[in-house]
């Protein structure tokens, strides 16, 4: 499993995450504390607190998805 820390700041960021995740054939979860949502669900992602760092956990490789994560990565 791969894990990355990201920060989303607006609705467009969430839409981009869900769009990129939906193109992947593997499971992708986004979580903060005990709340875990499917990254392919716009309602799930929108329910998260964008003021906090989010963790993305995924079990496959996709260069387009990982490039998108790089843009939102917390350094």
N, C-alpha and C positions, 0 to 999 in steps of 0.2 A: 504494500500500500504506500502510495505517495501522499505527502501532506505539504500544504503550502498555506502560509498566512497571507491574507489579503485584506484590503479595506475598500469598501464600496462607498461612494459618496452621494450618488443620485440614482434616480429611476433608470436612466439610460445605462448605467453601469450594471444594474441588476438584469436588465433586458439582454445586454451583451453576454453576461455570464450564462444565463439560461439558454440563449441561442447557441452558444459555443458548446455547452454541455449536451444539448439535445442532439448534436451531430455525432456524439461519441457513442460507441457501442457498449461501453463499460459503465458501471455504477459510479456516481459522483455524489458525495454528500457535502453539505455545508453546515457547519455548526459553530455555536457560541455557547460556552458552558454546557448545559445539559440539553439544549435545544438542538435537534438534528433534523435537517430538511433535505429533501431530494433537490439537487441543483438543477434538475430539469423541470421543476415546478416554479412558475413565476409567483404563484401565491405563497408558496413556501419560502422562497427567497425574500419576497417583500415583507414577510412577517418577522424577519430578523432585524436586529438593531444595527443600523449602518454606522452608528457612532463608535462602535466597538470593532476590534480586529476579529475577523472571521477566519475559520480554518476550513480549507477545502481538502477533502480526502478522496482519492480516486485510485482505481486499481488497474489502470491501463496506460497506454502511451498514445498521445495524439499531439503532434507538433503545433497545430493551430490552437488547440485548447491551452497548451502550456505557454504558448506565446501570449495569449490573452491574459493568462494568470500573471505573467511577468509584468504586464502593464499595471496591475492592481496590487502587486506584491509589496509587502511591508519590508523595508530594508533593515 
